[in-house]
Structure formats: C-alpha cells, structure tokens
C-alpha cells in the first residue's frame, strides 16, 4: 500500500487518519509506504527541470510531450522516478488530504501532474479501462471544512460527487486505477472530539 499524504501538520486530523491507516494495514500484513509530500518538500511545479536529458524540441517547450519522451529514455528527475517506482510496487494507492477549493492541495496536484505522466500511467491509446495502472486500486481519503449537509444535492455546496468526478474519473480511472469508494470525513472543524474519534 502506498499512501500519498498531503498535510503540513503531523498532529492534524489528516495526520491521525494517515497514522491509523498505516497501523491497521500493517496489522493486516500489508507493507505500507508513505510519501509525506510536505515533509519531502516535494516539488509541485511541472517544469523543464523535470527532464534530465536533452529536449526533443528545444524551440518550443511542451511539458506533456517532453515528459513522455523523457520517461521512455529514463531521463526524468530522480524524485519523479522514485514516486513512479512506489506506485509500480503498490496494489493500493491511498490519497490522504484536506479538500482545498473542491480539489486537492497544490502539492498533491503537482504530484499527479509530474508522476502520472504519459508512458507511465497512460498512453494514447491506453487510458480509462486500458490505463497503464490497471489492476491497481485507488482510494481518496479526504477531510472537509463543510458539513455533510452542505455537500448534498440541496446543500449550499452541491453534491459532493461534483468534486469527486475530476479526481476519481478524470485522473485515477483515466490512468486505469479501479477506484474504491471514498472515505470522506466531513465538517472536521465543527465536529466534537468524540465525533472525530469515531471518524478515525
């Protein structure tokens, strides 16, 4: 199991969820690896610095094409290659993060942008059910500031499935993952200590 963890504070609720996932999965006999993106100071920006070799087109830089060519030549930076190795070895990838603006924190989006490149996670053709990571499971475990009622069809924020769709379908399923039901811990800031214990 690979846990991609995106929270700045180890003592946070996200930190507690990550910690209990590691403990429980280890008890079940799983080998668990954690990529703690903030602790790693993971670079979220997709730039030409990600390519260690020469560019296929030095005149006009197109990240997607250059990353694809570099992947084929093992010419991506070591931090990307290391994360790709972890994904390759995992049967299940869990993403643990707080919801930021109906999406993932920038550092996690950067991980997705840089690590899930063409050639590694998908190809054309070779996406959705034919994605290159097919056979692997993915699970989003996230926390929200808003309550569960706010994320309903009649709630002020609308159905929570709206923000899940781009992440679960547009990224994870696109890369071939079988996406498991999400673990959403709603309204953390307004929950009692007792309610938070139950969620953990």
Secondary structure by P-SEA (a helix, b strand, c coil): ccccccccccccaaaaaaaaaaaaaaaaccccccccccccccccccccccccccccccccccaaaaaaaaaaaccccaaaaaaaaaaaaccbbbbbbccccccccaaaaaaaaccccccccccccccccccccccbbbbbbbccccccccccccccccccccccccccccccccccccccccccccccccccaaaaaaac
